[in-house]
């Protein structure tokens, strides 16, 4: 018998932070004395965003030395354009409490400036378009970054029509060797929670969106897939080899950036554990538990992308994945990981005893 499980991670556009270009790097020092080169992108709610080696990371202000904190305080006092981050002197455009250079306050699609009272769509990364131009802009399938149709490159469009921004494409996991490296990282994190290594054989493969969609349609499932778990049970009754064996095949969407791949694998490994333990629970409980594992894995990542993915998990309005995650989060807060795993284990129902 084969059982399929799916994962849906919706990408939502929820406000925006800052986008910068041509910023000079600075040496930053932590309170422990370690140093790194990075471009300062934003200081907001006592959180600092730095771009290091092309990737954006979030750090608390308290992470930095006293000299760096003084620099951040002075940096915040200057009026800066919300797009280029350079100081604004002379002509400026205002949108609420935010200010812009007139040349920066423009639509990614038509490249014309935004006028008073025009509706604007904005992403988490500073990209802005006129509301009526939103459908003309491309949107990264992983981080939600808006991409101008005039600047997108051919390699950013996958054969299955998915779109990736350049930062996500740079970190794309596209072969099984890379996937296995990510898997080892995820497995280590799950072992800390008390989830054991599967007893059955587990294989992984990278597939296209079209392949995932066909499988979920065949299984009468739902959602926009990033991952899929297929578990085969084999039960032998009587004789010296009596018992049940398992084999698992985990499919992962090819081309996901590392942070999203981590999230997907953590989710799918949750299904593997549930299957091997015959856990019979409602779809919101099952998918909510697996999304808890995704959240745990993402919490170890300080990148801006991981922060966006965490917000998507928390704010999803999907009945199964979103509602399930919030309900299971409450149970986790009450029981802790050990208690939650024990509670789920009380729902063991062998396949031969389940209603068909």
Secondary structure, DSSP 8 states (H G I E B T S, - for coil): -EEEEEEE-------------S---EEEEBTTS-EEEEEEEEEETTEEEEEETTEEEEEEGGGB-HHHHHHHHHHHHS-B-TTT--B--SS-EEETTEEE-TTTSB-TTT--B--TT--EEE-TTS-EEEGGGGGGSEE-TTT--EE-TTT--GGGB-TTS-B--HHHHHTEE-SHHHHHHHHHHHHHHHHTTT----SSEEEEEEE-HHHHHHHHHHTT--S-EEEEEEEEEEEE-SSTT-EEEEEEEEEEETTEEHHHHHHHHHHHHHHHHHHHTTB---HHHHHHHHHHHHHHHHTT--BHHHHHHHHHHHH---TTHHHHHHHHHHHHHHHHHHHHHHHHHTTB--GGGS--
